[in-house]
């Protein structure tokens, strides 16, 4: 199968290739293309003369499932690395077959799969005809992250390259908890005063990633053997998303004309990942 990244970067980590969907980036590119076609063209056309689906119960189960999945990813990144054996100065990517390294590979693959599952965030919007919630940030985020996640875990499943996935999974625990509780209904929504802090948490996540990977680029010891490709992949993502989420935050919560709109919106909008 044609794979442009294989031509540019060479073979990915052989331990990761053994997992489903990891032999080439092209299936993931295909999935994201189908996702874009569905949410922008096929889905709206199919729903045009249909009533919105009532997916409240499914949304509760779906979001709570992602709370558990994100929590599992976060706890394993911490248990097998960041709170035990990893050096915060710079942890090399262990390419051996020792149990801890193989566990990191497994967790990285699950992290990648979680990004495919999250396509459902937008598909649910389409089936509920909540088209106003399918904005540029949302679509761009959900269509590109599976591809960048594939690249990250394929070429760096472990060590310093798990820093952003760990942060992202931690943020998603709270984000999907919020949306799961919100889907229960108005009797719970009135207690969920902390929506805007989810975006703040996203911004903290990207800020920490930018600072850490700039540090690695400038000061990482040679023994850590950091990959320029992985450094720039993470930095590029973090900078782009910091800008997009900052714009969303200012537009949603700092402009007076928008504040009342977002407070009165029902059901609560879901624009962050």
Secondary structure, DSSP 8 states (H G I E B T S, - for coil): ---HHHHHH----HHHHTSTT-S-SHHHHHHHHHHHHIIIIIHHHHHTTS-----HHHHHHHHHHHHHHHHHHHHHHIIIIITTT--SS------S-SHHHHHHHHHHHHHHHHHHHTHHHHHHHHHTT-GGG--HHHHHHHHHHHHHHHHHHHH--SGGGGHHHHHHHHHHHHHHHHHHHHHH-HHHHTT-TTHHHHHHHHHHHHHHHHHHHHHHHHH--GGG---HHHHHHHHHHHHHHHHHHHHHHIIIIISHHHHHHHHH-SS------
